[in-house]
Amino acid sequence: MLADPLPLTLAARLTTVLFAAALGAGAAHAQSWSHVEGEARAALPRPAPATDFASAELACEGQSWTLTLTPVERLGLDDLEGSMALLVGTRRFDAEARAMDAKLALGVPYAAIEPLRSANRLVIEKSDATELLRFPLAGSRRAITAAEALCSPRQLPSANRIELTPYSSYLQLARKLRRDDIADFRLSTSAEPTIRAGILEWTPQRRALFAELCGSSWYYGSSGCSIVGFVAEAGGDPAEPKAWRLAYESEGAHLYVDPDQTSGGWPDLQAYPVRQGDPLRYRWTGGAYQVTRQAPGPAPLSAARDDDGVVGGLRR
């Protein structure tokens, strides 16, 4: 007697269903972002429309993000270097592209990271506003969050840093200049803020005192600190608070002087956030420092030295 063919038929059908499911899962995975296990990288799905680029990845190193595009074959990428734009949902972010190791690397501003997690589509535009590539953002939140958790700490340069210390000889003056701020913090939190100070002596006529208060992130923001800078008035007694006027304000940050960029005789300042975020550049506007543009990534600043060996006029 012949065996019942039904089990074979069911097995064949089950095999077909499983094969189809595997193909469907592979197709879905190809349209989603995925985290590269053990690394601070997220792999993007294949770009659309079909282009000369085969793959892309978003990587974090030193708290800086880079989107790297890999061509199908070795291409001349020089024509694509320069300014580009990242369109994430309804928001637009400037990005600088450069060719390196036969790939195209775009610096991604930190402000674009959260939108990349939550939007539906990423479009890369060339400088002439024509579309270069387009990516779906399905799965981006999980992949980016996993990559960010493994990102290495920011490596800060040592040259030209404005050192703030609780042992500064200007600490008592800083305490007097921020007396009202200290009183407000004490009233709001029933605690005492910590205080650090540092002095920038750029020239005998251009001196700035920076005073940092730290305490609660609820009060001061994510950094938990507030920095205020004062410049010395000509002819005043530098030992007295009335000889100084307000010229700089920011959340807690690592402050640097850029001796290669000056305005009105004052050097630019660069503020690197304590945690995540892009550095900011502050420029002298005639009476105070104002944010002028985002500074490039955390590359070491040049170390211009005065004749006395003091880097950039910095003193404690």
C-alpha positions in Angstrom: 0.0 0.0 0.0 1.3 3.5 -0.9 2.1 5.8 2.0 -0.2 8.8 2.6 1.3 11.7 0.6 -0.2 14.4 2.9 2.8 14.7 5.3 5.1 15.3 2.4 2.8 17.9 1.0 2.6 19.7 4.4 6.4 19.6 4.7 6.8 21.1 1.3 4.3 23.8 2.0 6.0 24.5 5.4 9.4 24.8 3.6 8.0 27.2 1.1 6.4 29.4 3.8 9.6 29.5 5.8 11.7 30.3 2.7 9.3 33.1 1.8 9.4 34.4 5.4 13.2 34.4 5.3 13.2 36.4 2.1 10.7 38.8 3.5 12.8 39.3 6.6 15.9 39.9 4.5 14.1 42.4 2.4 12.8 44.2 5.5 16.3 44.2 7.0 17.7 45.7 3.8 15.3 48.7 4.2 16.1 49.3 7.9 19.0 50.7 9.8 21.1 48.2 11.8 23.6 48.5 14.6 27.1 47.1 13.9 27.5 44.9 17.0 30.2 46.0 19.4 31.0 49.2 17.5 29.9 52.8 17.5 28.5 52.4 14.0 25.1 52.1 12.3 24.7 50.6 8.8 22.1 52.3 6.6 19.9 50.5 4.1 20.7 50.7 0.4 20.2 54.3 -0.9 17.5 55.2 -3.4 17.4 55.8 -6.2 20.0 53.4 -7.7 23.2 55.4 -7.7 27.0 54.9 -7.8 27.0 54.4 -4.0 26.5 50.9 -2.7 26.3 51.4 1.0 26.5 54.0 3.9 27.2 54.0 7.6 26.9 56.6 10.4 29.8 56.4 12.9 30.6 58.2 16.1 34.1 58.8 17.3 35.2 61.3 20.0 31.5 62.5 20.2 31.7 63.6 16.6 29.4 61.9 13.9 30.4 61.1 10.3 28.2 59.7 7.5 30.4 57.7 5.1 29.3 56.8 1.6 30.9 53.9 -0.2 30.8 53.8 -4.0 30.0 50.7 -6.0 33.5 51.0 -7.6 36.3 53.4 -7.3 35.1 56.8 -8.4 36.5 60.3 -8.7 34.9 62.0 -5.7 36.7 65.3 -5.8 33.7 67.0 -7.6 31.5 66.1 -4.6 33.7 67.6 -1.9 32.5 70.8 -0.2 29.2 72.0 1.1 26.2 69.7 1.2 22.9 69.6 3.0 21.2 66.9 5.1 17.4 67.1 4.8 16.0 65.2 7.8 12.2 65.2 7.7 11.4 69.0 7.5 14.7 70.1 8.9 17.8 71.1 7.0 21.4 70.8 8.3 24.7 72.0 6.6 27.4 69.3 6.2 30.9 69.4 4.8 31.9 66.5 2.5 35.4 65.3 1.8 36.9 62.3 0.0 39.0 60.0 2.0 40.1 56.4 1.4 38.0 56.2 -1.8 34.9 57.1 0.2 32.9 60.2 0.7 32.7 61.4 4.4 30.2 63.9 5.6 30.4 65.6 9.0 27.0 65.3 10.7 26.2 68.1 13.2 25.0 66.8 16.6 21.8 68.8 16.2 20.8 66.4 13.4 21.2 63.2 15.5 17.8 63.4 17.3 15.9 64.2 14.1 17.6 61.2 12.4 16.1 59.0 15.1 12.6 60.2 14.7 12.0 61.3 11.1 11.0 59.2 8.1 13.5 60.1 5.5 17.0 61.4 5.0 17.9 63.2 1.8 21.4 64.4 0.9 21.6 67.4 -1.4 24.6 68.7 -3.3 25.7 72.3 -3.2 23.5 73.1 -6.2 20.5 71.7 -4.3 20.1 68.7 -6.5 19.5 65.4 -4.7 22.4 63.0 -4.4 21.0 60.2 -2.3 17.9 59.3 -0.3 17.6 56.9 2.7 14.6 55.6 4.7 15.0 56.0 8.5 13.2 52.8 9.6 15.1 51.4 12.6 17.3 54.4 12.9 16.4 55.1 16.5 17.5 51.7 17.8 20.7 51.6 15.6 21.8 55.2 16.5 21.1 54.8 20.2 23.2 51.6 20.3 26.1 53.3 18.4 26.0 56.4 20.6 26.3 54.2 23.8 29.7 52.9 22.4 31.0 56.3 21.2 34.5 57.2 22.6 34.9 60.3 24.8 35.8 63.6 23.2 39.6 64.1 23.0 40.1 67.7 23.9 43.2 69.6 22.8 45.6 70.8 25.5 46.9 74.0 23.8 45.1 77.3 24.3 42.7 76.1 26.9 41.3 78.6 29.4 41.9 76.8 32.6 39.3 77.3 35.3 40.4 76.3 38.8 39.1 76.6 42.3 42.6 77.8 43.3 42.8 80.8 41.0 44.1 84.0 42.5 41.1 85.7 41.0 38.6 83.4 42.8 37.5 86.0 45.4 37.0 88.6 42.7 35.0 86.1 40.7 32.9 85.3 43.8 32.1 89.1 44.1 31.2 89.5 40.5 28.8 86.5 40.7 27.4 87.4 44.1 23.8 87.7 42.9 24.0 84.5 40.9 25.3 82.7 44.0 22.5 84.1 46.1 19.8 83.1 43.5 21.2 79.5 43.4 21.2 79.3 47.2 17.6 80.6 47.4 16.4 78.1 44.7 18.3 75.0 45.9 19.2 75.6 49.5 22.8 74.6 48.5 26.0 76.3 47.6 27.4 76.2 44.1 31.0 75.4 43.5 33.1 78.1 41.8 36.1 78.1 39.6 37.9 81.0 37.8 40.4 81.7 35.2 41.9 84.8 33.5 42.7 85.5 29.9 45.4 88.2 29.5 45.5 88.7 25.7 47.2 92.0 25.9 47.7 94.5 28.8 44.6 96.3 27.5 42.5 93.2 26.8 41.9 91.1 29.9 38.9 88.8 30.5 38.0 87.0 33.8 35.8 83.8 33.5 33.8 82.6 36.5 32.1 79.2 36.5 29.3 78.2 38.9 28.3 74.5 39.1 25.6 72.8 41.0 22.3 71.3 39.8 21.5 70.3 36.2 17.9 71.2 37.1 19.1 74.8 37.7 21.9 75.2 35.2 20.9 72.9 32.4 22.4 69.6 31.2 26.0 70.6 31.9 25.2 71.5 35.5 27.3 74.7 35.2 27.2 78.3 34.1 30.1 80.3 32.8 30.2 84.1 32.7 33.0 86.2 31.4 33.9 89.8 32.3 36.3 92.2 30.6 38.3 94.8 32.4 37.4 98.5 31.9 40.2 100.8 30.9 41.5 102.8 33.8 39.6 100.8 36.5 41.0 99.1 39.6 41.2 95.4 38.5 40.8 94.4 42.2 37.3 95.9 42.3 34.2 94.4 40.7 33.1 97.7 39.3 36.1 97.7 37.0 34.7 94.7 35.1 31.7 94.3 32.8 29.8 91.3 31.5 30.9 90.2 28.1 30.3 86.4 27.8 27.7 83.9 29.0 27.2 80.2 28.3 26.3 76.9 29.9 29.2 74.9 31.3 31.8 74.1 28.6 35.5 73.6 27.9 36.8 77.1 26.8 39.6 77.7 24.3 41.2 80.7 22.6 41.7 80.5 18.9 44.8 82.8 18.4 44.5 82.6 14.6 41.1 84.3 14.5 40.7 87.8 16.0 38.1 90.6 15.8 38.6 94.0 17.2 41.9 92.9 18.8 40.2 90.1 20.7 40.7 86.4 19.9 37.8 84.1 19.0 36.7 81.7 21.7 35.6 78.1 21.2 33.3 76.4 23.6 33.3 72.5 23.6 30.2 71.1 25.4 30.8 69.1 28.6 28.7 66.3 27.1 27.4 65.8 23.6 27.0 68.5 21.1 28.9 70.5 18.6 31.5 73.1 19.7 30.5 76.8 19.3 32.6 79.7 18.2 32.3 83.0 19.9 33.5 86.2 18.3 34.1 89.7 19.7 31.4 92.1 18.4 32.7 95.3 19.8 31.3 95.1 23.3 30.9 91.4 24.0 31.3 87.9 22.7 28.5 86.4 20.6 28.1 83.0 18.9 29.0 83.4 15.3 29.0 79.9 13.9 29.6 76.3 14.8 33.3 75.6 15.1 34.7 72.6 13.1 35.1 69.3 14.9 37.3 68.8 17.9 40.6 69.1 16.1 43.5 70.5 18.1 43.8 74.3 18.0 47.1 75.8 16.8 49.5 76.6 19.6 50.6 80.2 19.0 53.1 81.3 21.7 54.1 84.7 23.0 57.7 85.6 23.6 57.3 84.6 27.3 56.1 81.1 26.3 52.5 81.6 27.5 50.2 79.9 25.1 47.7 82.4 23.6 48.1 84.8 26.5 46.5 82.4 29.0 47.2 82.7 32.7 45.4 81.4 35.8 
